[in-house]
Amino acid sequence: MDQVNNRKGKIDMAKNPLGKTRDVDNAYARFEANGFEYRIAKTYKLPKNEVADQNARWNVYARSPFTYDKWEGPTDTYRKDVLENMQLTYASPEFIEAYRDDPHIKIAA
């Protein structure tokens, strides 16, 4: 677990920068492929801890031809499923900062 010493000498847990749920129009990132779109509403773990966890989840809004292009969610999906099947098309400054060094996410410079 990630820990940080605070001013009083007590240990605080490191805070997930993408842990607060956002609405669909203000998502942290957007992934798209073949008429499907996921928007990241929040993540559950620190980005550096997700890489080693095959079951890391993201909370997403989703739409596709099967939802008649209407948004569903947010609902949980596995990070690996998003990254294996979709392309990153938008990333907020917070997402870029958090995932800059992630080898599985290609963020354009």
Residue frames as a rotation matrix with the C-alpha (Angstrom) as fourth column:
MET 1
0.573 0.819 0.000 0.00
0.819 -0.573 0.000 0.00
0.000 0.000 -1.000 0.00
ASP 2
-0.209 -0.618 0.758 1.15
0.555 -0.713 -0.429 3.49
0.806 0.331 0.492 -0.73
GLN 3
0.539 0.328 -0.776 1.72
0.840 -0.283 0.463 5.61
-0.068 -0.901 -0.428 2.32
VAL 4
-0.040 -0.498 0.866 2.71
0.346 -0.820 -0.456 9.21
0.937 0.282 0.206 2.88
ASN 5
-0.385 -0.127 -0.914 3.77
0.921 -0.116 -0.372 10.86
-0.059 -0.985 0.162 6.14
ASN 6
0.517 0.591 0.620 1.66
0.570 -0.777 0.266 13.91
0.639 0.216 -0.739 6.93
ARG 7
0.045 -0.518 0.854 2.77
-0.288 -0.825 -0.486 16.97
0.957 -0.224 -0.187 8.91
LYS 8
0.492 0.234 0.838 1.80
-0.855 -0.053 0.517 15.45
0.166 -0.971 0.174 12.24
GLY 9
-0.548 -0.813 0.196 4.00
-0.831 0.556 -0.014 12.40
-0.097 -0.171 -0.980 11.64
LYS 10
0.057 0.639 0.767 1.03
-0.293 0.745 -0.599 10.14
-0.955 -0.190 0.230 11.02
ILE 11
-0.900 -0.363 0.240 0.85
0.074 0.417 0.906 7.92
-0.429 0.833 -0.349 7.97
ASP 12
0.109 0.913 -0.392 -1.77
-0.575 -0.264 -0.775 8.76
-0.811 0.310 0.496 5.34
MET 13
0.035 -0.009 0.999 -2.67
0.638 0.770 -0.016 6.56
-0.770 0.638 0.033 2.40
ALA 14
-0.914 -0.342 -0.220 -1.82
0.026 -0.590 0.807 8.00
-0.406 0.732 0.548 -1.02
LYS 15
-0.024 0.977 -0.211 -4.93
-0.169 -0.212 -0.962 9.38
-0.985 0.013 0.171 -2.69
ASN 16
-0.300 0.041 0.953 -6.20
0.842 0.482 0.244 8.15
-0.449 0.875 -0.179 -6.05
PRO 17
-0.803 -0.077 -0.592 -6.25
-0.071 -0.972 0.222 11.22
-0.592 0.220 0.775 -8.35
LEU 18
-0.726 0.579 -0.372 -9.06
-0.479 -0.037 0.877 9.69
0.493 0.815 0.305 -10.46
GLY 19
-0.892 0.283 -0.352 -11.12
0.429 0.776 -0.462 8.33
0.142 -0.563 -0.814 -7.57
LYS 20
-0.523 0.753 -0.399 -13.96
-0.101 -0.520 -0.848 10.87
-0.846 -0.404 0.348 -7.67
THR 21
-0.228 0.521 0.822 -16.83
0.852 0.516 -0.091 10.02
-0.472 0.680 -0.561 -10.03
ARG 22
-0.782 -0.015 -0.624 -17.32
-0.252 -0.907 0.337 12.43
-0.571 0.421 0.705 -12.91
ASP 23
0.333 0.939 0.080 -20.33
-0.175 0.145 -0.974 12.79
-0.926 0.310 0.213 -15.17
VAL 24
0.409 -0.103 0.907 -20.33
0.721 0.645 -0.252 11.58
-0.559 0.757 0.338 -18.76
ASP 25
0.869 -0.018 0.495 -19.59
0.360 -0.665 -0.655 15.01
0.341 0.747 -0.571 -20.24
ASN 26
0.578 -0.695 0.428 -16.59
-0.776 -0.631 0.023 15.55
0.254 -0.345 -0.904 -17.97
ALA 27
0.989 -0.145 -0.021 -15.02
0.146 0.960 0.239 12.08
-0.015 -0.240 0.971 -18.05
TYR 28
0.413 -0.909 -0.049 -11.33
-0.239 -0.160 0.958 11.52
-0.879 -0.384 -0.283 -17.32
ALA 29
-0.726 -0.654 -0.211 -10.77
-0.410 0.166 0.897 9.78
-0.552 0.738 -0.389 -20.66
ARG 30
0.491 0.842 -0.224 -12.53
-0.681 0.210 -0.701 8.46
-0.543 0.497 0.677 -23.74
PHE 31
-0.705 -0.611 0.361 -11.83
-0.257 0.694 0.672 5.15
-0.661 0.381 -0.646 -25.49
GLU 32
0.338 0.835 -0.434 -13.44
-0.738 -0.052 -0.673 4.19
-0.584 0.548 0.599 -28.81
ALA 33
-0.849 -0.528 0.032 -13.57
-0.357 0.616 0.702 1.27
-0.391 0.584 -0.711 -31.27
ASN 34
-0.916 0.401 -0.009 -16.02
0.259 0.608 0.751 0.04
0.306 0.685 -0.661 -33.91
GLY 35
-0.177 0.913 0.367 -18.97
-0.043 -0.380 0.924 2.19
0.983 0.148 0.106 -32.83
PHE 36
0.537 0.264 -0.801 -18.41
0.745 0.296 0.597 1.54
0.395 -0.918 -0.038 -29.11
GLU 37
-0.089 -0.556 0.826 -17.35
-0.126 -0.817 -0.563 4.29
0.988 -0.154 0.003 -26.72
TYR 38
0.374 0.096 -0.922 -16.32
0.876 0.290 0.386 4.15
0.304 -0.952 0.025 -23.07
ARG 39
0.179 -0.332 0.926 -15.82
-0.234 -0.929 -0.288 7.23
0.956 -0.165 -0.244 -20.94
ILE 40
-0.369 -0.448 -0.815 -13.91
0.646 0.506 -0.571 6.79
0.668 -0.737 0.103 -17.71
ALA 41
0.581 0.676 0.453 -15.96
0.041 -0.581 0.813 8.07
0.813 -0.454 -0.366 -14.79
LYS 42
0.510 -0.500 0.700 -13.47
-0.859 -0.270 0.434 6.97
-0.028 -0.823 -0.567 -12.11
THR 43
0.018 -0.548 -0.836 -10.81
-0.218 0.814 -0.538 4.40
0.976 0.192 -0.105 -11.25
TYR 44
0.894 0.440 -0.087 -10.54
-0.056 0.301 0.952 2.38
0.445 -0.846 0.293 -8.06
LYS 45
0.603 -0.757 -0.252 -6.78
0.719 0.378 0.583 2.05
-0.345 -0.533 0.773 -7.63
LEU 46
0.306 -0.652 -0.694 -3.71
-0.400 -0.750 0.527 4.16
-0.864 0.116 -0.490 -8.02
PRO 47
0.784 0.049 -0.618 -2.61
-0.619 0.116 -0.776 3.84
0.034 0.992 0.121 -11.65
LYS 48
-0.207 -0.956 -0.207 0.77
-0.901 0.269 -0.341 2.33
0.382 0.115 -0.917 -10.71
ASN 49
-0.581 0.037 0.813 -1.02
-0.538 0.732 -0.418 -0.47
-0.610 -0.680 -0.406 -8.82
GLU 50
0.492 0.864 -0.104 -3.34
-0.623 0.266 -0.736 -1.38
-0.608 0.427 0.669 -11.70
VAL 51
0.098 -0.511 -0.854 -0.63
-0.957 0.186 -0.221 -2.75
0.272 0.839 -0.471 -13.99
ALA 52
-0.852 -0.521 -0.059 -0.01
-0.472 0.812 -0.343 -5.83
0.227 -0.264 -0.937 -11.83
ASP 53
-0.569 0.721 0.395 -3.71
-0.191 0.351 -0.917 -6.46
-0.800 -0.597 -0.061 -11.16
GLN 54
-0.969 0.207 0.137 -5.51
0.207 0.374 0.904 -8.41
0.135 0.904 -0.406 -13.90
ASN 55
-0.168 0.972 -0.166 -8.79
0.961 0.199 0.191 -7.59
0.219 -0.127 -0.967 -12.16
ALA 56
-0.803 -0.127 -0.582 -8.31
0.301 -0.930 -0.212 -3.82
-0.514 -0.345 0.785 -11.93
ARG 57
-0.001 0.911 0.413 -11.64
0.993 0.048 -0.105 -2.11
-0.115 0.410 -0.905 -12.67
TRP 58
-0.996 -0.093 0.001 -12.66
0.092 -0.984 0.152 1.21
-0.013 0.152 0.988 -14.09
ASN 59
-0.147 0.975 -0.169 -16.07
0.538 -0.065 -0.840 2.78
-0.830 -0.214 -0.515 -13.68
VAL 60
-0.955 -0.295 0.045 -17.29
0.165 -0.396 0.903 3.74
-0.248 0.869 0.427 -17.16
TYR 61
0.160 0.927 -0.339 -20.16
-0.435 -0.242 -0.867 5.15
-0.886 0.286 0.365 -19.13
ALA 62
-0.763 -0.406 0.504 -20.77
0.209 0.582 0.786 3.15
-0.612 0.705 -0.359 -22.30
ARG 63
0.317 0.858 -0.405 -22.64
-0.478 -0.225 -0.849 3.61
-0.819 0.463 0.339 -25.55
SER 64
-0.826 -0.487 0.283 -22.85
-0.035 0.545 0.837 1.63
-0.562 0.682 -0.468 -28.75
PRO 65
-0.694 0.613 -0.378 -25.23
-0.530 -0.080 0.844 0.78
0.487 0.786 0.381 -31.59
PHE 66
-0.495 0.489 -0.718 -26.81
0.519 0.829 0.207 -1.72
0.697 -0.270 -0.664 -29.16
THR 67
-0.447 0.345 -0.825 -27.74
0.756 -0.347 -0.555 1.10
-0.478 -0.872 -0.106 -26.75
TYR 68
0.446 0.607 0.658 -29.10
0.883 -0.419 -0.212 3.15
0.147 0.675 -0.723 -29.65
ASP 69
-0.254 -0.746 0.616 -26.25
0.533 -0.639 -0.554 5.59
0.807 0.188 0.560 -29.00
LYS 70
0.660 0.430 0.616 -27.62
-0.334 -0.566 0.753 6.41
0.673 -0.703 -0.230 -25.54
TRP 71
-0.403 -0.870 0.285 -25.30
-0.615 0.026 -0.788 6.39
0.678 -0.493 -0.545 -22.53
GLU 72
0.709 0.491 -0.505 -25.51
0.081 0.656 0.751 3.59
0.700 -0.574 0.425 -20.00
GLY 73
-0.063 -0.756 -0.651 -23.84
0.821 0.331 -0.464 3.54
0.567 -0.564 0.600 -16.62
PRO 74
-0.056 -0.967 -0.250 -21.67
-0.921 0.146 -0.360 4.27
0.385 0.210 -0.899 -15.00
THR 75
0.958 0.254 0.129 -20.84
-0.283 0.905 0.317 0.61
-0.036 -0.341 0.939 -14.49
ASP 76
0.225 -0.936 0.272 -17.65
-0.590 0.092 0.803 -1.30
-0.776 -0.341 -0.531 -13.78
THR 77
0.973 -0.089 -0.213 -15.53
-0.120 0.596 -0.794 -2.95
0.198 0.798 0.569 -16.45
TYR 78
0.568 -0.823 -0.003 -12.09
0.605 0.415 0.679 -4.47
-0.558 -0.388 0.734 -16.40
ARG 79
0.399 -0.550 -0.734 -9.27
-0.469 -0.810 0.352 -2.12
-0.788 0.204 -0.582 -17.32
LYS 80
-0.590 -0.716 0.373 -7.63
-0.085 0.514 0.853 -4.86
-0.803 0.472 -0.364 -19.40
ASP 81
-0.035 0.661 0.749 -10.77
0.853 0.411 -0.322 -5.24
-0.521 0.628 -0.579 -21.55
VAL 82
0.844 0.296 -0.447 -10.80
0.099 -0.906 -0.412 -1.52
-0.527 0.303 -0.794 -22.33
LEU 83
0.179 -0.883 -0.435 -7.10
-0.637 -0.441 0.632 -1.42
-0.750 0.164 -0.641 -23.17
GLU 84
-0.572 -0.401 0.715 -7.13
0.160 0.801 0.577 -4.61
-0.804 0.445 -0.394 -25.28
ASN 85
-0.183 0.652 0.735 -10.11
0.920 0.378 -0.107 -3.61
-0.348 0.657 -0.669 -27.40
MET 86
0.802 0.590 0.094 -10.24
0.594 -0.769 -0.238 0.17
-0.068 0.247 -0.967 -27.64
GLN 87
-0.215 -0.839 0.499 -8.17
0.812 -0.438 -0.387 3.21
0.543 0.322 0.775 -28.59
LEU 88
-0.110 0.076 -0.991 -7.67
0.747 -0.651 -0.133 6.23
-0.656 -0.755 0.014 -26.36
THR 89
-0.007 0.180 0.984 -9.19
0.888 -0.452 0.089 9.23
0.461 0.874 -0.157 -28.18
TYR 90
0.329 0.064 0.942 -9.24
-0.231 -0.962 0.146 11.82
0.916 -0.266 -0.302 -25.38
ALA 91
0.027 -0.327 -0.944 -7.44
0.897 0.424 -0.122 12.16
0.441 -0.844 0.305 -22.06
SER 92
0.925 0.291 0.245 -7.97
0.133 -0.852 0.507 14.88
0.356 -0.436 -0.826 -19.45
PRO 93
0.177 -0.901 0.395 -4.91
-0.599 -0.417 -0.683 16.51
0.781 -0.116 -0.614 -17.89
GLU 94
0.219 -0.033 0.975 -5.50
-0.932 0.289 0.219 14.42
-0.289 -0.957 0.032 -14.74
PHE 95
0.927 0.152 0.343 -5.57
-0.055 0.959 -0.277 11.19
-0.372 0.238 0.897 -16.75
ILE 96
0.690 -0.724 -0.001 -2.41
-0.035 -0.032 -0.999 12.13
0.723 0.689 -0.048 -18.65
GLU 97
0.040 -0.682 0.731 -0.58
-0.887 -0.361 -0.288 12.92
0.460 -0.637 -0.619 -15.42
ALA 98
0.362 0.196 0.911 -1.72
-0.770 0.614 0.174 9.70
-0.525 -0.765 0.373 -13.74
TYR 99
0.765 0.073 0.640 -1.03
0.164 0.938 -0.304 7.35
-0.622 0.338 0.706 -16.68
ARG 100
0.663 -0.550 -0.508 1.95
-0.741 -0.581 -0.338 9.06
-0.110 0.600 -0.792 -18.31
ASP 101
-0.368 -0.929 0.043 4.31
-0.925 0.370 0.088 6.15
-0.098 -0.007 -0.995 -17.47
ASP 102
0.232 0.521 0.822 1.85
-0.382 0.826 -0.415 3.29
-0.895 -0.218 0.390 -17.97
PRO 103
-0.752 -0.657 -0.058 3.27
-0.316 0.282 0.906 0.98
-0.579 0.699 -0.419 -20.67
HIS 104
-0.587 0.595 0.548 -0.21
0.714 0.700 0.006 -0.17
-0.381 0.395 -0.836 -21.75
ILE 105
0.568 0.795 -0.213 -1.68
0.626 -0.586 -0.514 3.25
-0.533 0.159 -0.831 -22.42
LYS 106
-0.412 -0.699 0.585 -0.42
0.911 -0.306 0.276 5.23
-0.014 0.647 0.763 -25.39
ILE 107
0.560 0.511 -0.652 -0.84
0.531 -0.826 -0.191 8.92
-0.635 -0.239 -0.734 -24.70
ALA 108
0.448 -0.362 0.817 0.08
0.766 -0.316 -0.560 11.20
0.461 0.877 0.136 -27.61
ALA 109
-0.373 -0.717 -0.589 2.71
0.899 -0.437 -0.037 13.77
-0.231 -0.543 0.807 -26.77
